[in-house]
């Protein structure tokens, strides 16, 4: 089985935070508790809080066994993907089985929305690193930025972050993603910073929009402003950017896929999901490759009322 045959594993992908990260996708594309305005994967198509076994963990473990047998050792095995991983009812069982298979540390990237549930907090206790999100400082902004399922309140979400961080034996890094003109201003960040201090994560990772977002008005906060806003937090703060270094073998593999994407878009504009289904790419892989083509100005985006399409730049037609 080659990497292109995997249904649930992707990568390893280069990550500024985690090094070489082997990803595991636990839920179908855009099955999430939120519908964030900044999401690089587009709008949520299945907004839910129903926890169930969306994909069989036996199949995930089978793929992981094959991947680990290649001898390629990532820095982290990351439970993340194209939706909210804690929606999978067996995420705790999966983490436990992974820990029996390998000594590679396990990270969970979550929006943190379900940590108010004791069973979700318990499920993540065997992970080595958990990176939850906090993108707003009050209920009104939470509803605007994250557009959560109606069964999730801001207070419950924040309390869940606090209770999990207090009890978790591993590391917690709190990610805060700021949107220009929305949360990327001192008055809003001060509210978030006060909550972050209460939550008490090991460090805050300050991020902003760096790829085409679900909504056109979700824009990047400039680097100088990010540095100014970082000073409002107490404790350790990292400013995350998208300048990720990779080794030559990874870069070569990325270039091949980049050309395949470019060739596909030369025939017709495509959405992210169209690119993924057409080329057998995982969404997280695809967005990184699209970013490179966008930076090179070889492709551009075309927005409709319902989706973002990628197309060849007009100057190349």
Phi, psi and omega in degrees: 000126177269169181301329181290343179273348181290136178265333190239343178258148175212148181094202009296142176251147179286133182226130179298327184275324191242005183073228176271115189246121176269114187270148174235128181257119187258348182223158178299159183309127177057038167263109192209161175274345181241168171221067190295141181295338186260001190299128181287347180264003179095190184285148178290131180260341178223086179275120188206160169239012180283119178267124179202170181280080186300323177226151183287123182292337176299321179290323177298314181295326177295315177297319181296320178300316179296317182296316182292334181290344179287345181088355178282116186252109177285166175286327179218150162260118190249121175270106188209252172092210191253024177195194180269111188294333181286356172290339178285124186289345181249025182297324178293318177298319179298314179301316179300319180290323177297318181297334177281337184273330190205159175266000177297130182295149182253126175248146175239121176257114188224152174282354175078003188293335184255008181290351174288347178272124181304324182291330178285317177302316180297323183296332184266000188295337182268358176290160178269327183216134175235131179241094176268171184245152170214106188250000184212157182254357177204172184300316183299313180290326176302313180295326183283315186276312186267340180044062187287165170301146184297345179274005181242122176259156180298314182298318178297319179299312181296317179297324177297318176299317181296311183295320179294312182298323179297321188262342188288129182280344181268204181264142174236124173246124184268118179269131177238114179256124185254142181244129182302134178076358180241288177250354183276047179219154190303317184300322179282320182293327177301321177295316180296318181297322178296319178290321179299321178297319178294318182295319171076035177294161181301324174200162175257136175247110185268124186229168175212176182293127180228000179222164178308128187259169180301324181241139184296331182279356178275102189240164184289141168273130183297153185301318180298318178294322178300318179296320178296317182291330179299331182290347180281347179267148173265154180081193184287133178226127171254137171262116184274133172234178186259018179269091185252128177270142179226160178282169188296325182294321177292318181298320180296317179297321179295320182297321178299313181293325178301317180293326177295319177296314181300319179296320178296315182289339176294336180272323180192152173296147181221151170280171177301314181296325177294320177296317182295314181290325181289327185246000180069032180262150172280145181307320181293326174293314185298318184294327177292319180290322177296323178301318180296315180294325176293316179298325179280357180061028176275334177230166177218180181246151177229119185259138169244184180291344186238347187201165172253125176255145174256139182213161176294142178300142183303327183291346180262355182282000000 
